[in-house]
Amino acid sequence: MSAVGADEPLLVAESVVAGYLPEVNILNGCDLQLADGEIVGVIGPNGAGKSTLLKAVFGLLPVRSGSIRLRGTEISGRRPHELVSLGIGYVPQSRNVFSSLTVEENLQMGIYQRPKLFAARMRAVAELFPLLADRRRQQAGSLSGGERQVVAMGRALMMEPSVLLLDEPSAGLSPMAQDDAFERIRTINEAGVSMVMVEQNARRCLELAHRGYVLDQGRNAHTGTGRALLHDEAVVESYLGTLAKAR
């Protein structure tokens, strides 16, 4: 693995072009950088390429051109299981738990590459989220949406990632469960995990994020700190709406 340069961020996506259908690009040269310890938020209109960007980073979608680097090493073209072993975790928006398995079995799936470490990692993750220990024997499909989100995040943390990719973590949750989800994200970040979060709740996303990116038609439309974007009139008018103005 190549050494990280003095100014090299933890994760870099540079001029990424990708799409689902031949000759139809969803990402049209977008960029993203994530530094150690950061939460980076990605917002934008529906169809802007937000979730596509995460899938490209995580190897679920081929990168047609551009570069994705982790600690200075090119990772585009790597398969998801390889990226997990390199320290990247991913929590999809939907179908993010194995419904027929127990909570404990879901967590075992998160560390299937290193099963001997299960007990130690289970203890560590349950310290962050005690619900995982309390419900370890319960079938994941019987949990509430917010509880399933805890299981999905816990499973992604089992391999002790340095980078966690979150796709719409508040989607489909009640307002109270959304509050809990954003608080969990803060807790994970404070435990030392850097995060890229795609989120439709743009205001809450930017309030939590250290830095943010606004994507539009697969390109970077605006970039800045979360607070700066919250107060950027162009961002508010075009992407957040008047109800989303920072208090």
N, C-alpha and C positions, 0 to 999 in steps of 0.2 A: 504494500500500500504506500502511495506516495505521501510525502510529508506535507502538512498543511502550511501554506505560506503565512507570513505574519498577519496579512490582511484578509486571508481567505475565510469567509463565513463557514459555519457548520454545514449548511446546505445551500446550494446554488442551482437554480434553474435559469437557463440563459437562452433566449431566442428560441423557445420551444414551440415546435409545430407538431400537432397531433390531431387525430380525428378517428371516428368510428367506421366511416365508409371510405372506400377508395376515392382519392382525389377530392374528398370533402373534408376540409380542415375546420376543426372547432377552435383549436389554439392556433393563433397566427403570429407567433413570435413573442410570446409573453415571457416575462422575467420574474424571478422571485429570489430573495435571499433571506436566510434564517441564521441568526447568530446564536451562540451558546446562551441559554437562559431566557431566550425571547419567547413571547407569544406573538405570532404574526397572524393577522386576520385577513381573509380574502372575501370581499363582498362584490356585489354587482347584480345586474338584472338577471332574470331567468334566461338561460341559454347563453350566458356570457362565457362559459368555459370553466367555471370555478371547480366543480367536481371533476371535470375532465383533467384539470391540472393535477389534482391529487392522484387520480388514477394513473396518469403518465409518470408521476414521480414514483409511485409504488409498483410500477411495472405491470399494471393491469391493461395498459394501452401502449402500443408501440410508439416511440418518438420518431417522427419522420425526419426531423432535423433539429439542430440545437444541441444543448448540453445540459446534463443534470449531474452534479457532483456532490459527493458526501465527503467531507473532510479533505477536499482536494482531489478525490479519486472519481473518475467517471463511472456512473452507475446506470446510465440509460442502457436499456437492453437486458439488464439483470431481471431475473424472475422474482416474484414476490417473496418466496421462501428464502431466497438468497439475501434479499434486502432486510428481512426480519433478522437474519443471523448477523447482518452488519449493523443493526441497531435502529431500524426504522419500523415503527408500529403504525397500524392503520385501523381506524374505526369507521366502517361504512355507515351511510345514513339509514338504510333499511336492511332487514334480514341480518341483523348484526349479532344475533346469538343463535346457538343450536337449540331450538325450542324443545326438542325431545330429550335433551341431556340435562343433567342436574347442573347447578351452578359450579360445583367442583369439577365436573367433567368438562364444562366449558373452559375453565381455567387450565385444566390439563391440556386441552387442545392448543392453548396459547403457548405452551412450552414443550410441545411434542418433540422438538429438536434436541432438547436437553432434559429428559424426564427425571434424571437424578436430582435436579435442582428444584423439583416441584414443591417440596415441603417448605424449603427456605423461602422461595418466591411467594408461595401462598401466604406465609406469615407476613412477609413484607407488604404485599398488596392489601391484605386484610387490615393491616395497621392504618393504611390510608382510608379504606372503605370497610368498616366493620360489618356492614350488611353481607359481604361476601362470605364471611365466616358464619354469621347467624343463619344464612339461607343456603349453606353449602349443599345440603341434601335435597333442596327443593328443585323441581323441574323448572328450567329457565322460562319455558313458554307460559307458565302460570304467573309470572311476575308482571307488575305494572310496567308501563313504558319507561318510566324513569328508572325503575329497578333494573330493567333489561339494559339500559344505557350504562348503568354501573358495572354490570357483568361484562359488557362489551369493552369498556375502558379497562377493566381489570384484566381481561384476557390479553389485551394488547400490551399491557404493562408487564406481563409475566416474563418476557424475555429481556426486561430491563433496558428498554430502548433509550437512545439519546434524543431521538426525534419521534414525535407522535403526530400523525396526520388525522384530523377529525373532520368528517364530512357531515355538516348540518347536525351538530350535537343536540340542538334544541327542537328539532323537527318533530311535530306531532305530540309534543309534551304540553301538559297544562302549565299555566303561568307559574305556579308554585314549583312544579318539577323543572321548569326552565331555569328558575333561580338556583335550584339545587345543582343543575347541570353546569351552569357557569361557575358556581362555587367549586365544584369538583375540578374543573379545568384549572382554576387558580391554584388549588391544592396540589395537583399533579405538577404544575409548573414550579411551584415553590419547593417541590421534592427534587428538582433538578432536571426535569424533562423539558426540552425545547419543543414548541408546538406550532403547527400550521393549522388554522381553523377556518374552514369554509362555513359561512353562516348567513342565513336569510335575515335573521334579526340583526340588521346592520348596526343599529345604534348600540345594542348591548355588546356586539362583537368588538366595535371600535373602542368602547369604554374599557374593555378588558385587555385589548391587544396593546403591546408596546409599539408595534408598527402595523400599518395596513396597506393593502393593495386593493384598488378598485379595478376590476376587469370589465371590459365591454367589447363584445364581438371578438373575444379571444386575444385581446391586447390589453396592455396596461394603460388605463385611462388616468389614474391618479395614484400617487404613492406618497406616504408620509407617516408621521407618528399617528397613533390612534387618535390622540387628542386634536392634532392639527386637522385631520380629516373630518372630525366631528364639527369643527368650526369653519371648514372650507365651504364658502357659499356655493361654489359650483358643485361640490359633492352633495351638499344638502339638497340643493334644488333638483339635481339630476337623478340622484340615487337614494337619498334618504327621505326626502319629503319634509314638509314643514313640521309635522308632528314629531319628527325625529331630531329636531334641533337640540343640541346639548343644553342642559339646564345650567 
